[in-house]
């Protein structure tokens, strides 16, 4: 089945992110000048926040990937339909992106086309949707 790999980007700790954190914490202290010393005591350190954001970033990528994979719903098709559908997807003129596959599945499920009457010719396509 045709697909385009999803780009993964690791969390990067940059000076700009640390500067933004310092500005945010400064604004929180300035907003309540009488409690500035108490607020400063409770605010986490830069290293702690960056470590927490790195963990949050990784968890977010896993959660987003699982959400996208769950939306494909190829399991709801019969084995014959699935084989024909996968062959049609390999020849589809759309980019091999999960969003396009989901739209293709949705269009089939609502009856915009049938597997006998496709909207395009069965000519193999590359992952970007260009015909071979």
N, C-alpha and C positions, 0 to 999 in steps of 0.2 A: 504494500500500500504506500502510496506517495505521501511524503510528509517533509516539512522543513523544520529543522531543529530549532527549538526555542533558545534564544540566547540567554545565558545565565551570567549575571554580573555579581561578583562578590562585593560585600560591603567594604568600602574603603574609608579609612579614618583620615580625613584631610584637615589641614589648618583652617580652611574655610568653615567646615562643620564645627570645629572647636570654637572658632570666633563667633559663629552664630549662637552657639550654646552660651558663651560668656555674655553676649548681648542680651539674650533672653533672660538669663539669671539676673543681670543688672537691672533690666526693666522691671522684673518682679520685685526687686529690693526698692527701687525708686518709687514704685507705685504706692508703697506703704512705708514712708520714711521712719515712722515711729517704731515699726516692727522689723526694720532692715536687718538688725543683728540676729534676730530670731529666725528670719527667713534664710539668712546666709548659713546658719547652723544646719538647717534641714535640707538645704539644696545639696544634691549629690555632686561628687567630683566629676571632672571631665572624663577621666578614664572609666569610671563606673558607667556613665551615660553612654559612652562609645561602645563599651562591651555589651551593654543592654541593647543598644541599637543594632549591633552585629547579630545578636541572637534573634532579635525581632525580625530582621531582614531575612535571615535564613528560614525562619518559621513561616514568614509571609510567602516566600518563594515556593515552599512545599505546599502550603495551603492553596495558592493560586494554581499551581500545576495540577493538584488533585481536583480542583473545581473544574478546570478546563477538560481534564481527562474524563470526568464524570458526565460531562455534557455531550459526549460523542454518541452514546446510546446505540452503538452498533449491535449490542446484544439483543435489542428488541426485534430485530429482523430475523426472519427464518434463515436457515443455512443457505438455501437457494437464493433468496433475496440478497443476503449478505455477500455472496460470491459475485453476483451480477452487479450489485451496488459498488463493491470494491473495484471491480473492473471498470465501471463507469467513472469512478473517482480518479483512477489512474489516467484516464483520458480526458478529464474535465479541463476546461480552459481557465480554471481559477488557480490562484496560488495555493500551494499545499500547506495551508495554515489551518489550525483547528477551528478558527472562527468561520472560515469559508466552508469547511467540512460540515460544521454544525448547521450553517444556512442551507447547504445542499441536502442534508438529512431532513431539515424542517420543511423545505420545499417539497420533498418527496412525501413526507408524512401528511401534509395538508392537501396533497393531490395536484400540485402545480404541474407535475409530470409523472409519467409512469416509467418503469424500467424498460418497457418496450418502445416508448416514444420519448427519447431523451431530447434535451434542448440543444445538443451539440453532436458533432460527428465523433465517432470513437477513434480518435487519433491520439497516440500517446503524447503526454505533456511532461515537461520538466518541472521541478519543484516550484519554480516561479510562475508557472502557468503558460509558458511559451510552448508552442507545438514543436515536436521533434521532427 
